Amino acid sequence: MTERDSSTTSARRDFSRRRALAAGAAWTVPAAAVSVAAPAYAASSGTCNSASVQKIDAAFLKAEQQFFCNGKPISLDINFYQPLGAGNGYATDVYVNVTNADSCPVTFSSTQPLNLGVRLMSYNDLSATKVRTGRGLTSVVTSWGTRTVNGGGGIGPQPTNGAANQVHHTVNWAATGKLAAAGSGDTTADIRFGISGGAVSGQRWTNYLTVTVPTAQTFAPSLASIGLPNQSLCVDYYNQKLATMKSPINWTMSGPQTSNTKVPVQPGTVISSLDTGNASTGGAASKDGIW
């Protein structure tokens, strides 16, 4: 397999070639509580009139149906993967991708991106075959939209030791662009995490990734954008609609291991690569990170 160069930005066709070499993934989905923070407005007085209620209803209906395919929420699949055939501790790239699994194309714009929160975490298992190698994060690259690392502070140093489940880096990926319908063109958006050297025989990369599945409220209209004559009177009704908004996307995760089974996941779920990822070289299950 051709060695990847993590120091350069890959075009979308490069991502497509890499995807052809990637195996599927198994997902054990932990339960996650979803907390929706309502916008802060002055306390309302009076009543939200029927015209304003209709405007709010129409705005939420449009947002819910924005990504519908044939009258139903579109289906998108999330997956972690690595280069197929990469030896334990030697692979220098880790990928997260989002694939359109439906029969309709879907477009995310700069004003309505697909926001995914990704975290690079520590894994503090120092047993014989899982010794920490101290490998750092060298790059975060995507040709689909933008990415913000550590709140805009850049990559920075990564600890080589520390408590288990410590967050080393946080990345917000605002994916934009058109994902073609399943079976017709480029259906997948990718983000690539470059990992530094430091492989030692018999050791694995002892970090892992988590991804938070976007909630329905991610796609909600803001109260200000609806254009009400007196929005302060409609705060309560807006918040009711926000709390009950239906997701315009049906989410799945790929798995298990090297098969193509897709497991449904709920918005707000945090997915961990400790529970999934490609089988490592030799077929061993991935329980200590992606490898």
C-alpha positions as semicolon CSV with decimal commas, in nm:
position;residue;x (nm);y (nm);z (nm)
1;M;0,000;0,000;0,000
2;T;0,124;0,347;-0,084
3;E;0,243;0,543;0,220
4;R;0,030;0,843;0,311
5;D;0,177;1,190;0,339
6;S;0,006;1,354;0,637
7;S;0,185;1,688;0,578
8;T;-0,021;1,788;0,277
9;T;-0,389;1,859;0,225
10;S;-0,560;1,579;0,033
11;A;-0,810;1,653;-0,242
12;R;-1,144;1,478;-0,236
13;R;-1,035;1,224;-0,494
14;D;-0,748;1,125;-0,266
15;F;-0,993;1,065;0,015
16;S;-1,202;0,848;-0,217
17;R;-0,903;0,630;-0,303
18;R;-0,822;0,594;0,066
19;R;-1,178;0,497;0,145
20;A;-1,151;0,207;-0,100
21;L;-0,884;0,063;0,128
22;A;-1,078;0,103;0,452
23;A;-1,261;-0,167;0,643
24;G;-1,596;-0,130;0,826
25;A;-1,643;-0,079;1,196
26;A;-1,834;-0,221;1,494
27;W;-2,021;0,011;1,724
28;T;-2,112;-0,030;2,088
29;V;-2,321;0,277;2,151
30;P;-2,320;0,427;2,501
31;A;-2,627;0,611;2,620
32;A;-2,585;0,988;2,623
33;A;-2,808;1,251;2,776
34;V;-2,899;1,535;2,543
35;S;-2,920;1,879;2,699
36;V;-3,073;2,157;2,492
37;A;-2,978;2,505;2,601
38;A;-3,259;2,749;2,528
39;P;-3,156;3,099;2,410
40;A;-3,160;3,363;2,681
41;Y;-3,421;3,633;2,627
42;A;-3,595;3,885;2,848
43;A;-3,900;3,751;3,029
44;S;-4,200;3,774;2,800
45;S;-4,531;3,941;2,875
46;G;-4,851;3,909;2,677
47;T;-4,924;3,631;2,427
48;C;-4,758;3,504;2,110
49;N;-5,029;3,574;1,851
50;S;-5,150;3,322;1,594
51;A;-4,960;3,483;1,305
52;S;-4,632;3,452;1,495
53;V;-4,713;3,094;1,597
54;Q;-4,769;3,008;1,230
55;K;-4,436;3,166;1,135
56;I;-4,253;2,967;1,403
57;D;-4,428;2,644;1,298
58;A;-4,340;2,705;0,933
59;A;-3,974;2,779;1,014
60;F;-3,936;2,460;1,217
61;L;-4,115;2,250;0,955
62;K;-3,879;2,384;0,687
63;A;-3,576;2,306;0,906
64;E;-3,700;1,953;0,980
65;Q;-3,761;1,882;0,612
66;Q;-3,448;2,052;0,479
67;F;-3,260;1,726;0,433
68;F;-3,556;1,495;0,372
69;C;-3,539;1,231;0,100
70;N;-3,873;1,114;-0,046
71;G;-4,060;1,250;0,256
72;K;-3,833;1,091;0,519
73;P;-3,520;1,207;0,707
74;I;-3,210;1,139;0,500
75;S;-2,978;0,858;0,617
76;L;-2,614;0,941;0,695
77;D;-2,351;0,697;0,823
78;I;-2,051;0,779;1,047
79;N;-1,736;0,567;1,048
80;F;-1,380;0,563;1,186
81;Y;-1,113;0,399;0,973
82;Q;-0,742;0,356;0,914
83;P;-0,535;0,244;0,613
84;L;-0,601;-0,125;0,553
85;G;-0,290;-0,332;0,625
86;A;-0,127;-0,074;0,852
87;G;0,081;-0,251;1,117
88;N;0,026;-0,201;1,490
89;G;0,170;0,134;1,592
90;Y;0,278;0,228;1,239
91;A;-0,026;0,387;1,074
92;T;0,009;0,765;1,060
93;D;-0,346;0,862;0,963
94;V;-0,684;0,822;1,130
95;Y;-1,005;0,915;0,950
96;V;-1,361;1,005;1,043
97;N;-1,608;1,007;0,756
98;V;-1,975;1,081;0,696
99;T;-2,139;0,893;0,408
100;N;-2,470;0,959;0,237
101;A;-2,647;0,623;0,246
102;D;-2,969;0,748;0,086
103;S;-3,107;0,776;-0,269
104;C;-3,110;1,159;-0,266
105;P;-2,811;1,396;-0,273
106;V;-2,767;1,625;0,027
107;T;-2,594;1,963;0,043
108;F;-2,457;2,135;0,352
109;S;-2,383;2,506;0,311
110;S;-2,160;2,749;0,499
111;T;-2,471;2,887;0,669
112;Q;-2,608;2,540;0,744
113;P;-2,302;2,312;0,784
114;L;-2,292;1,964;0,931
115;N;-2,122;2,022;1,267
116;L;-1,947;1,724;1,423
117;G;-1,759;1,742;1,753
118;V;-1,450;1,516;1,759
119;R;-1,220;1,459;2,057
120;L;-0,880;1,293;2,074
121;M;-0,865;1,110;2,410
122;S;-0,598;0,935;2,618
123;Y;-0,613;0,564;2,693
124;N;-0,418;0,479;3,007
125;D;-0,357;0,105;2,965
126;L;0,013;0,030;3,007
127;S;-0,001;-0,348;2,974
128;A;0,263;-0,529;2,772
129;T;0,100;-0,501;2,430
130;K;-0,051;-0,159;2,483
131;V;0,238;0,050;2,613
132;R;0,201;0,422;2,552
133;T;0,420;0,534;2,262
134;G;0,377;0,905;2,317
135;R;0,255;0,969;1,963
136;G;0,122;1,319;1,907
137;L;-0,126;1,486;1,677
138;T;0,051;1,650;1,383
139;S;-0,234;1,769;1,160
140;V;-0,610;1,788;1,115
141;V;-0,704;1,815;0,747
142;T;-1,030;1,825;0,555
143;S;-1,133;1,939;0,209
144;W;-1,496;1,942;0,326
145;G;-1,561;2,271;0,504
146;T;-1,354;2,389;0,797
147;R;-1,212;2,254;1,122
148;T;-1,130;2,435;1,445
149;V;-0,877;2,274;1,680
150;N;-0,884;2,348;2,053
151;G;-1,117;2,643;2,011
152;G;-0,887;2,801;1,752
153;G;-0,569;2,761;1,957
154;G;-0,412;2,514;1,715
155;I;-0,276;2,165;1,768
156;G;-0,019;2,230;2,039
157;P;0,162;1,963;2,243
158;Q;-0,004;1,637;2,337
159;P;0,065;1,472;2,675
160;T;0,232;1,133;2,658
161;N;0,092;1,029;2,993
162;G;-0,198;1,123;3,214
163;A;-0,527;1,008;3,350
164;A;-0,739;0,770;3,147
165;N;-0,998;0,940;2,927
166;Q;-0,821;1,274;2,935
167;V;-0,911;1,504;2,645
168;H;-0,597;1,587;2,448
169;H;-0,754;1,780;2,162
170;T;-1,100;1,900;2,065
171;V;-1,200;1,953;1,703
172;N;-1,517;2,105;1,561
173;W;-1,566;1,996;1,202
174;A;-1,811;2,211;1,004
175;A;-1,855;1,996;0,695
176;T;-1,989;2,166;0,383
177;G;-2,050;2,058;0,026
178;K;-2,269;1,819;-0,171
179;L;-2,278;1,448;-0,092
180;A;-2,401;1,254;-0,394
181;A;-2,675;0,994;-0,363
182;A;-2,565;0,642;-0,274
183;G;-2,400;0,475;-0,572
184;S;-2,358;0,796;-0,772
185;G;-2,039;0,994;-0,729
186;D;-1,864;1,120;-0,418
187;T;-2,091;1,022;-0,130
188;T;-1,849;1,075;0,160
189;A;-1,697;1,369;0,348
190;D;-1,373;1,302;0,537
191;I;-1,156;1,457;0,805
192;R;-0,802;1,322;0,857
193;F;-0,600;1,322;1,180
194;G;-0,224;1,294;1,129
195;I;-0,034;1,101;1,397
196;S;0,339;1,137;1,463
197;G;0,594;0,855;1,463
198;G;0,701;0,659;1,768
199;A;0,607;0,301;1,687
200;V;0,765;0,030;1,897
201;S;0,738;-0,338;1,805
202;G;0,429;-0,499;1,957
203;Q;0,277;-0,171;2,072
204;R;-0,040;0,003;1,961
205;W;-0,148;0,366;1,942
206;T;-0,299;0,420;2,285
207;N;-0,525;0,712;2,209
208;Y;-0,879;0,703;2,078
209;L;-1,139;0,927;1,914
210;T;-1,494;1,016;2,011
211;V;-1,760;1,174;1,788
212;T;-2,081;1,338;1,909
213;V;-2,377;1,273;1,679
214;P;-2,549;1,607;1,602
215;T;-2,882;1,670;1,774
216;A;-3,198;1,783;1,598
217;Q;-3,154;2,128;1,754
218;T;-2,832;2,171;1,555
219;F;-3,051;2,237;1,253
220;A;-3,310;2,457;1,427
221;P;-3,385;2,813;1,311
222;S;-3,291;3,085;1,557
223;L;-3,574;3,289;1,699
224;A;-3,421;3,605;1,552
225;S;-3,407;3,453;1,202
226;I;-3,783;3,392;1,195
227;G;-3,853;3,766;1,177
228;L;-4,131;3,812;1,430
229;P;-4,264;4,164;1,504
230;N;-4,220;4,110;1,880
231;Q;-4,014;3,799;1,940
232;S;-3,998;3,847;2,318
233;L;-4,366;3,744;2,336
234;C;-4,292;3,411;2,167
235;V;-3,994;3,286;2,365
236;D;-4,193;3,018;2,549
237;Y;-4,355;2,883;2,234
238;Y;-4,023;2,886;2,046
239;N;-3,857;2,690;2,327
240;Q;-4,137;2,433;2,318
241;K;-4,078;2,382;1,946
242;L;-3,702;2,365;2,002
243;A;-3,738;2,092;2,265
244;T;-3,961;1,878;2,044
245;M;-3,792;1,932;1,708
246;K;-3,753;1,616;1,504
247;S;-3,415;1,532;1,353
248;P;-3,392;1,577;0,974
249;I;-3,130;1,299;0,965
250;N;-3,138;0,929;1,050
251;W;-2,791;0,840;1,180
252;T;-2,615;0,505;1,161
253;M;-2,267;0,381;1,248
254;S;-2,080;0,120;1,043
255;G;-1,996;-0,217;1,194
256;P;-1,925;-0,471;1,316
257;Q;-1,549;-0,490;1,253
258;T;-1,495;-0,562;0,883
259;S;-1,859;-0,614;0,779
260;N;-2,095;-0,352;0,640
261;T;-2,365;-0,375;0,906
262;K;-2,511;-0,035;0,998
263;V;-2,624;0,025;1,357
264;P;-2,879;0,305;1,423
265;V;-2,764;0,572;1,671
266;Q;-2,959;0,851;1,835
267;P;-2,875;1,223;1,806
268;G;-2,657;1,334;2,096
269;T;-2,490;0,992;2,131
270;V;-2,113;0,996;2,189
271;I;-1,943;0,730;1,977
272;S;-1,603;0,596;2,087
273;S;-1,340;0,421;1,877
274;L;-1,257;0,212;2,186
275;D;-1,566;0,013;2,097
276;T;-1,514;-0,006;1,724
277;G;-1,256;0,064;1,454
278;N;-1,100;-0,165;1,200
279;A;-0,957;-0,497;1,307
280;S;-0,582;-0,455;1,355
281;T;-0,324;-0,632;1,142
282;G;-0,371;-1,003;1,205
283;G;-0,741;-0,961;1,282
284;A;-0,722;-0,874;1,653
285;A;-1,021;-0,681;1,783
286;S;-0,961;-0,311;1,852
287;K;-1,019;-0,251;2,222
288;D;-0,746;0,001;2,299
289;G;-0,797;0,261;2,031
290;I;-0,832;0,223;1,657
291;W;-0,549;-0,030;1,631
